[in-house]
Amino acid sequence: MIGVSDSRSTGRFMGTGLGAMPQALLMRLEHGTTLGHAEKAALAASVNAYERVPPRTVLVEESARPRTGYAVVEGFACHYRQGRDGKRQITALLLPGDLYDPQTSILHGADHGVATLTGCLVAVIGATALERLKLEHPRLARAFTWRLLTEASTAREWIVGLGTRPAGKRFAHLLCELQARLQAVGLASETCYRLPLTWEDLADTLGISLVHMNRVAQEMRDTGLITFRDKMLTIEDAARLRVFADFSPAYLHLTPP
């Protein structure tokens, strides 16, 4: 467990001391509504701790009754389901600024697991504190509702992709989505961002085998649309990649009202 001071110099936190708030989370939520000082202070005060979590760590077990929420400050995490045969399907990617809310006042248990994919820095927020924030701060309730709705719209887009796009186009679409989401929290340019996921992670996200994933990745490189080196993705022609992927960012609802 670490204090905020370890990362504050990077500009990733707003405020000072243990009550400082991850900038990415504020930037993400403010796509849903404008937050005032009172909302930001309440959100910051709700953070119990910041924790460094190793890669491949389960934060929430499937069918558990979690009492803690997590905001990703650094790194990539995911929602996932695991079949009886042990195969994993990643159902959502959690990027910096994304929040896992267990919704304990409504749901009786987790219908999916939550795990880190890379090393992560997470803000730990109690489930009761999250519920209190929604009750006492209407703007935060609106921002959290926006977050849930955008997660649902993203899930629908992924389902549409599974039914209508071949694997290569799904991969290109995912790369476009990650660029848009990371840029929205200041972690990507129009053409470049860090992509620390393994090919296995990407295969489990796209619903294909690792062998198929390697083939798709090579085919994408051969098009000249992307370059991938040292975990950095460079989009060589953003307009062509979006056309190839049939990508429109509308489902992400990233334009503030």
C-alpha positions in Angstrom: 0.0 0.0 0.0 1.4 3.4 -0.9 0.5 7.1 -0.3 -0.6 9.5 -2.9 2.7 11.4 -2.6 4.5 8.5 -4.5 2.7 9.5 -7.7 1.6 13.1 -7.3 4.6 14.5 -9.1 3.4 12.8 -12.3 0.3 15.0 -12.4 -2.0 12.0 -12.1 -3.6 13.4 -8.9 -5.6 16.4 -8.2 -5.2 17.9 -4.7 -2.7 17.1 -2.0 -2.3 14.6 0.8 -4.1 11.2 1.2 -7.3 12.8 0.1 -6.0 13.6 -3.3 -8.1 12.4 -6.2 -6.8 10.6 -9.4 -7.1 13.0 -12.3 -8.0 10.3 -14.7 -11.1 9.4 -12.6 -12.2 13.0 -12.5 -11.7 13.4 -16.2 -13.6 10.3 -16.9 -16.6 11.2 -14.7 -16.8 14.7 -16.1 -17.7 13.4 -19.5 -20.9 12.5 -17.8 -21.5 15.8 -15.9 -19.6 18.8 -14.5 -18.4 18.2 -11.0 -18.0 21.0 -8.5 -15.6 21.4 -5.6 -18.0 19.7 -3.2 -18.4 16.6 -5.4 -14.6 16.3 -6.0 -13.9 16.7 -2.3 -16.5 14.1 -1.3 -15.1 11.7 -3.8 -11.5 12.2 -2.6 -12.6 11.8 1.0 -14.2 8.4 0.2 -10.8 6.8 -0.9 -9.6 4.5 1.8 -6.2 3.8 0.4 -4.1 3.5 -2.8 -2.6 0.1 -3.4 -0.1 -1.3 -5.8 -1.4 -4.5 -7.2 0.7 -7.0 -9.2 -0.3 -8.2 -12.6 -2.7 -11.2 -12.9 -4.2 -10.5 -9.4 -7.9 -11.2 -8.8 -9.6 -8.3 -7.1 -13.1 -9.7 -7.1 -13.9 -13.4 -7.4 -16.9 -14.5 -9.5 -19.9 -15.0 -7.2 -18.3 -13.1 -4.3 -20.1 -10.5 -2.3 -17.6 -7.7 -2.6 -17.6 -4.8 -0.1 -15.0 -2.7 -1.9 -14.9 -0.7 -5.1 -11.8 0.1 -7.1 -10.8 3.0 -9.3 -7.9 2.3 -11.7 -5.3 5.0 -11.5 -2.5 3.3 -13.5 -2.5 0.1 -15.5 -5.1 -2.1 -17.2 -7.6 -4.4 -15.4 -10.6 -6.3 -16.7 -14.0 -7.9 -16.0 -14.0 -11.5 -16.9 -16.0 -14.8 -16.8 -14.3 -18.2 -16.7 -15.9 -21.3 -18.2 -15.9 -24.7 -16.6 -13.0 -25.7 -18.9 -11.0 -22.8 -17.5 -11.2 -20.7 -20.6 -11.4 -17.0 -19.9 -13.5 -14.4 -21.7 -12.7 -10.8 -21.0 -16.0 -8.9 -21.0 -14.7 -5.4 -20.3 -11.4 -3.6 -20.1 -10.8 -1.2 -17.1 -8.4 1.6 -18.1 -7.1 4.5 -15.9 -10.1 6.5 -14.8 -12.4 3.5 -14.8 -14.3 2.4 -11.7 -15.5 -0.9 -10.4 -18.6 -0.4 -8.3 -20.0 -3.6 -6.7 -23.6 -2.1 -6.5 -24.2 -3.8 -3.2 -27.5 -2.0 -2.6 -29.0 -3.7 -5.7 -27.0 -6.8 -6.4 -26.5 -9.8 -4.1 -23.2 -10.9 -5.6 -20.7 -10.5 -8.4 -21.7 -12.2 -11.7 -18.2 -11.8 -13.0 -14.6 -11.5 -11.7 -12.4 -8.4 -11.7 -8.6 -8.8 -12.1 -5.5 -6.8 -13.0 -3.9 -7.6 -16.4 -0.8 -5.4 -15.7 0.6 -4.0 -12.6 -1.9 -1.5 -11.3 -2.3 1.4 -8.9 -5.9 1.4 -7.6 -7.9 3.6 -5.3 -9.8 1.6 -2.8 -13.3 2.8 -2.0 -15.8 1.0 0.2 -19.0 -0.1 -1.3 -21.0 1.7 1.5 -19.1 4.9 0.7 -19.9 4.7 -3.0 -23.6 4.3 -2.2 -23.5 7.3 0.2 -21.9 9.4 -2.5 -24.8 8.7 -4.9 -27.4 9.5 -2.2 -25.8 12.7 -1.0 -24.4 14.2 -4.3 -26.8 14.2 -7.3 -24.1 15.2 -9.7 -22.0 12.2 -8.7 -25.1 10.0 -9.0 -25.5 11.3 -12.5 -21.8 10.7 -13.3 -22.0 7.2 -12.0 -25.2 6.5 -14.0 -23.5 7.8 -17.1 -20.6 5.5 -16.4 -22.9 2.5 -16.1 -24.7 3.4 -19.3 -21.5 3.8 -21.3 -20.3 0.5 -20.0 -23.6 -1.1 -21.3 -23.3 0.7 -24.7 -19.7 -0.5 -25.0 -20.8 -4.1 -24.2 -23.4 -3.8 -26.9 -20.8 -2.6 -29.4 -18.6 -5.6 -28.6 -21.6 -8.0 -29.1 -22.3 -6.4 -32.4 -18.7 -6.8 -33.4 -18.8 -10.5 -32.5 -21.8 -11.0 -34.7 -20.8 -8.8 -37.7 -17.1 -8.2 -37.9 -14.3 -10.7 -38.7 -11.5 -11.0 -36.2 -9.2 -8.5 -38.0 -11.8 -5.8 -38.0 -12.7 -6.5 -34.3 -9.0 -6.1 -33.4 -8.8 -2.8 -35.4 -12.0 -1.6 -33.7 -10.6 -2.4 -30.3 -7.4 -0.4 -31.0 -9.5 2.5 -32.1 -11.7 2.3 -28.9 -8.6 2.1 -26.7 -7.2 5.2 -28.4 -10.4 7.2 -27.8 -10.8 6.1 -24.2 -7.1 6.7 -23.3 -7.1 10.1 -25.1 -10.2 11.1 -23.1 -8.2 10.8 -19.9 -5.0 12.4 -21.3 -3.1 9.1 -21.9 -3.0 8.9 -25.7 -2.4 11.1 -28.7 -4.3 10.7 -32.0 -1.7 8.2 -33.2 0.1 6.7 -30.2 -0.5 5.1 -26.9 1.0 2.5 -24.5 -0.6 -0.9 -24.9 0.8 -3.2 -22.2 -1.6 -6.2 -22.9 -0.3 -9.6 -23.9 -1.5 -11.3 -27.1 -3.4 -13.8 -24.8 -5.2 -10.8 -23.1 -6.2 -9.5 -26.5 -7.3 -13.0 -27.7 -9.5 -13.4 -24.6 -11.0 -9.9 -25.3 -11.7 -10.7 -28.9 -13.0 -14.2 -28.3 -10.4 -16.0 -30.5 -7.5 -18.4 -29.9 -4.0 -17.3 -29.3 -2.9 -18.7 -32.6 -5.6 -16.8 -34.4 -4.6 -13.6 -32.5 -1.0 -13.9 -33.6 -2.1 -14.3 -37.2 -4.5 -11.3 -36.9 -1.8 -9.1 -35.4 0.6 -10.0 -38.2 -2.0 -9.2 -40.8 -2.6 -5.8 -39.2 1.1 -5.1 -39.2 1.3 -6.1 -42.9 -1.4 -3.5 -43.8 0.9 -0.8 -42.6 -1.9 0.7 -40.5 -0.2 0.1 -37.1 3.3 -0.4 -35.7 3.7 -2.2 -32.4 7.1 -2.0 -30.6 8.1 -2.1 -26.9 4.4 -2.1 -25.8 3.8 1.2 -27.7 1.2 1.2 -30.4 1.6 3.7 -33.2 -1.3 4.2 -35.6 0.2 5.1 -38.9 -3.0 6.2 -40.6 -5.8 6.9 -38.1 -8.4 7.7 -40.7 -7.8 4.5 -42.7 -7.8 2.4 -39.5 -11.2 3.8 -38.5 -12.6 3.1 -41.9 -11.2 -0.4 -41.9 -12.6 -1.1 -38.5 -16.0 0.6 -39.2 -15.3 2.6 -36.0 -17.4 5.5 -34.7 -16.8 6.7 -31.2 -20.5 7.6 -30.6 -21.1 4.6 -28.4 -18.5 5.8 -25.9 -20.5 9.0 -25.2 -17.3 11.0 -24.5 -18.6 14.5 -25.4 -19.5 16.4 -22.2 -23.1 17.6 -22.1 
